[in-house]
Amino acid sequence: ASYSGLFKTFFDVLEPDSLAGMPVLAGATGGTERHSLALEHAVRPLFAYLHSIVVPTAVYAASTDWGANGADQALNNRIDRAANEFSALLLGRTASRPTDPYADTTPFEELLAANLSH
């Protein structure tokens, strides 16, 4: 069990280091509890590779987590714990974004003029 190819394709087109230092809370849903390891086996390593900061608690909800009266208490506890870890990470983080390498570009007309003058 892992993520889909379409999910991975999204991350393949991101600029390198675009998610570096970004807080991440991993979460997923699925049909059975057996798929819960996909978060630890595939999603966490993906974000580690991208140099993101993943909170320790991942949230996985299987079909059995949704009772007749809504989510069960164990799921609520996992959500609360993960949300507290994520919010603490956000509150302790300084706002910084990587420099956009395309923000300060030379207009094409200037490049063309420079080449024509040589």
C-alpha positions in Angstrom: 0.0 0.0 0.0 1.3 3.4 -1.0 0.2 6.6 -2.6 -1.0 6.7 -6.2 1.1 7.7 -9.2 -1.0 10.8 -9.7 -0.2 11.9 -6.2 3.5 11.4 -6.8 3.4 13.2 -10.1 2.3 16.4 -8.3 5.5 16.3 -6.2 7.7 15.4 -9.2 7.0 18.8 -10.8 7.7 20.9 -7.8 10.9 23.0 -7.8 13.7 21.5 -5.7 13.5 22.6 -2.0 10.1 24.2 -2.5 8.8 22.3 0.5 12.1 22.5 2.5 11.4 23.4 6.1 7.6 23.4 5.6 5.5 21.8 8.4 3.5 18.8 7.2 0.8 16.8 8.9 0.4 13.4 7.1 -3.2 12.2 6.9 -5.1 9.7 4.8 -8.2 7.6 4.6 -8.7 4.1 3.3 -10.8 1.0 3.4 -8.9 -1.1 6.0 -6.5 -0.6 8.9 -3.9 -2.5 6.9 -3.4 0.5 4.6 -2.4 2.8 7.5 1.3 1.8 7.1 1.3 3.7 3.8 1.7 6.9 5.8 4.8 5.6 7.5 6.1 3.5 4.6 5.6 6.0 1.8 4.3 9.4 2.7 6.7 10.2 5.6 9.8 9.2 3.6 8.5 11.3 0.6 8.3 14.4 2.8 11.6 13.6 4.5 13.2 13.5 1.0 11.7 16.9 0.3 13.2 18.2 3.5 9.8 19.0 5.0 9.2 18.8 8.8 6.6 16.1 9.4 4.9 16.0 12.8 5.4 12.7 14.7 1.7 11.7 14.7 0.1 10.8 11.4 -3.7 10.5 11.1 -5.2 7.5 9.2 -8.9 6.8 9.2 -10.2 3.5 8.0 -13.8 2.7 7.3 -14.1 1.1 10.8 -13.1 4.4 12.4 -16.4 5.9 11.2 -19.2 4.6 13.5 -22.9 5.2 13.3 -22.4 8.3 15.4 -19.5 9.7 13.5 -15.7 9.3 14.2 -14.8 7.1 17.1 -12.9 8.3 20.2 -9.5 6.8 19.1 -9.7 8.7 15.8 -10.6 11.9 17.6 -7.6 11.4 20.0 -5.2 10.9 17.0 -6.6 14.0 15.3 -6.2 16.1 18.5 -2.7 14.9 19.1 -1.6 15.5 15.5 -3.3 18.9 15.4 -1.6 20.0 18.6 1.8 18.9 17.3 1.2 20.6 14.0 0.0 23.9 15.6 3.0 23.9 18.0 5.3 23.5 14.9 3.5 26.3 13.1 3.7 28.6 16.1 7.4 28.0 16.6 8.3 28.5 12.9 9.6 31.7 11.5 8.0 32.8 8.2 10.6 32.3 5.4 10.2 31.2 1.9 13.0 30.1 -0.4 14.2 32.6 -3.0 12.3 32.3 -6.2 14.9 31.9 -9.0 12.4 33.3 -11.5 11.4 36.4 -9.6 14.1 38.6 -11.1 14.4 37.8 -14.7 15.9 39.7 -17.6 13.2 40.6 -20.2 13.5 38.8 -23.5 13.9 42.1 -25.4 17.0 42.9 -23.4 18.5 39.5 -24.0 17.8 39.8 -27.7 19.2 43.3 -27.9 22.4 42.2 -26.2 22.8 39.3 -28.6 22.1 41.5 -31.7 24.7 44.1 -30.6 27.5 41.6 -30.5 
